């Protein structure tokens, strides 16, 4: 099983919410909703996609770059956690 499979339900839930947001944007465009509201929905959707991407990247780092047996003060573990924090800050 891939590391994505371990978090499969959480990721699927995020994707389903994202799908709902995209469908809401589609309905808003179809209904000629004012552009400010459409843009607000679109930016929320973008944030949701960024959150999904952040989760997959974080899982990838923990699965492939960090030795689970390493001590909490291991320099590679600390660097990986710092990288995860940077990615999450960038995607927000």
C-alpha positions in Angstrom: 0.0 0.0 0.0 1.3 3.4 -0.9 1.7 6.1 1.8 -1.3 7.9 0.2 -3.3 4.8 0.8 -2.7 5.1 4.5 -4.4 8.5 4.6 -6.9 7.6 1.9 -10.1 8.4 3.7 -8.8 11.8 4.9 -7.7 12.7 1.4 -10.9 11.5 -0.2 -12.9 13.6 2.2 -10.8 16.6 1.3 -11.3 15.9 -2.4 -15.1 15.5 -2.0 -15.3 18.9 -0.2 -13.2 20.4 -3.0 -15.5 18.9 -5.6 -18.5 20.4 -3.8 -16.8 23.8 -3.8 -16.1 23.6 -7.6 -19.7 22.6 -8.2 -20.8 25.7 -6.2 -18.6 27.9 -8.4 -20.1 26.3 -11.5 -23.6 27.0 -10.2 -22.7 30.6 -9.3 -21.3 31.3 -12.8 -24.4 29.7 -14.4 -26.7 31.8 -12.2 -24.7 35.0 -13.1 -23.8 35.6 -9.5 -21.7 38.8 -9.0 -18.0 38.4 -9.8 -16.8 39.2 -6.2 -18.8 36.3 -4.8 -17.5 33.9 -7.5 -13.9 35.0 -6.8 -14.5 34.5 -3.1 -15.6 30.9 -3.8 -12.7 30.4 -6.2 -10.1 31.5 -3.6 -11.7 29.2 -1.0 -11.4 26.4 -3.5 -7.8 27.2 -4.2 -7.1 27.2 -0.4 -8.7 23.8 -0.2 -6.6 22.4 -3.0 -3.5 23.9 -1.4 -4.4 22.1 1.8 -4.8 18.8 -0.1 -1.4 19.3 -1.7 0.2 20.2 1.6 -1.1 17.0 3.2 0.2 14.8 0.4 3.6 16.5 0.4 3.8 16.1 4.2 2.9 12.4 4.1 5.5 11.9 1.4 8.2 13.6 3.4 7.4 11.5 6.5 7.2 8.3 4.5 10.2 8.7 2.4 12.6 11.1 4.1 12.3 10.5 7.8 13.4 7.3 9.5 10.6 6.4 12.0 13.2 5.0 14.4 15.2 8.2 14.4 15.4 10.2 17.6 13.3 13.3 17.9 16.5 15.4 17.9 17.9 13.7 14.8 19.1 16.5 12.4 17.3 14.9 9.4 14.0 14.6 11.3 14.3 18.2 12.4 15.1 19.3 8.8 12.1 17.4 7.5 9.8 18.9 10.1 11.2 22.4 9.2 10.5 21.6 5.5 6.9 20.6 6.3 6.4 23.8 8.2 7.8 25.9 5.3 5.6 24.1 2.8 2.5 24.6 4.9 3.4 28.3 5.3 3.9 28.7 1.6 0.6 27.0 0.7 -1.4 29.2 3.1 
